[in-house]
Amino acid sequence: MTRAEVLDQVLGKPWLANAKGPEAFDCWHLVAFIQREIFGRDIPAVAVPAQPSWSWMIQAIDSHPERKNWRHVPADTMGLVRAGDGAIVLMARYDRPAHIGAWLAKERRIIHADAIFGVVCEPPVDLKTKGWAKLRYYEPCM
């Protein structure tokens, strides 16, 4: 399947806890799907509670063993994204990440599963205006 076909398949699908696609996704499983289907990378699944709290999401992202396989790529001094295509994006409203997406460098957008709007693909500036004040990009260590 081409990149465009994968994106067409997921955009607009609803958010649902523990949904692994292709009819619905939660944010973690959407990222896992995108990593596998577009970038050929397998990342482990996470069991997401039906009603995940902010504290649960923060703890799950902070403590997940997969984090050791990815390195932080800071934005440049102008705030421009320097991360490569497919980088994982951890999103925080304040300091600690509570949401996850994937950077699509060619499109200059972050694809993520929003609990209200479902799977969307948005530029970083739009996410920041929606309250995701801190976006952190991570590339595979390999």
PELINJO-V325610 format. One record per residue. RES is the residue in one letter. PSI is psi in whole degrees, -180 to 180 (* if undefined). Layout:
res: <RES & RES>
psi: <PSI & PSI>
This chain:
res: <M & T & R & A & E & V & L & D & Q & V & L & G & K & P & W & L & A & N & A & K & G & P & E & A & F & D & C & W & H & L & V & A & F & I & Q & R & E & I & F & G & R & D & I & P & A & V & A & V & P & A & Q & P & S & W & S & W & M & I & Q & A & I & D & S & H & P & E & R & K & N & W & R & H & V & P & A & D & T & M & G & L & V & R & A & G & D & G & A & I & V & L & M & A & R & Y & D & R & P & A & H & I & G & A & W & L & A & K & E & R & R & I & I & H & A & D & A & I & F & G & V & V & C & E & P & P & V & D & L & K & T & K & G & W & A & K & L & R & Y & Y & E & P & C & M>
psi: <138 & 165 & -48 & -40 & -40 & -47 & -43 & -35 & -34 & -29 & 133 & -8 & 147 & 157 & 138 & 130 & 134 & 9 & 127 & 7 & 175 & -2 & -22 & 159 & 151 & 174 & -41 & -47 & -27 & -46 & -44 & -42 & -48 & -44 & -43 & -50 & -34 & -39 & -3 & 26 & 135 & 127 & 148 & 153 & 160 & 134 & 110 & 128 & 157 & -37 & 74 & 133 & 164 & -42 & -37 & -46 & -43 & -48 & -42 & -42 & -44 & -40 & -1 & 132 & -21 & -24 & -32 & -17 & 2 & 142 & 143 & 136 & 103 & 152 & 159 & -180 & -20 & 0 & 8 & 145 & 128 & -6 & 152 & 167 & 129 & 1 & 145 & 138 & 118 & 131 & 135 & 142 & -36 & -90 & -41 & 128 & 140 & 9 & 156 & 146 & -173 & 136 & 125 & 95 & -40 & -37 & -14 & 42 & 162 & 126 & 134 & 163 & 108 & 135 & -25 & -47 & -6 & -154 & 121 & 162 & 111 & 149 & 151 & -40 & -36 & -39 & -39 & -39 & -19 & 7 & -7 & 77 & -30 & 118 & 126 & 131 & 139 & 130 & 156 & 144 & -25 & *>
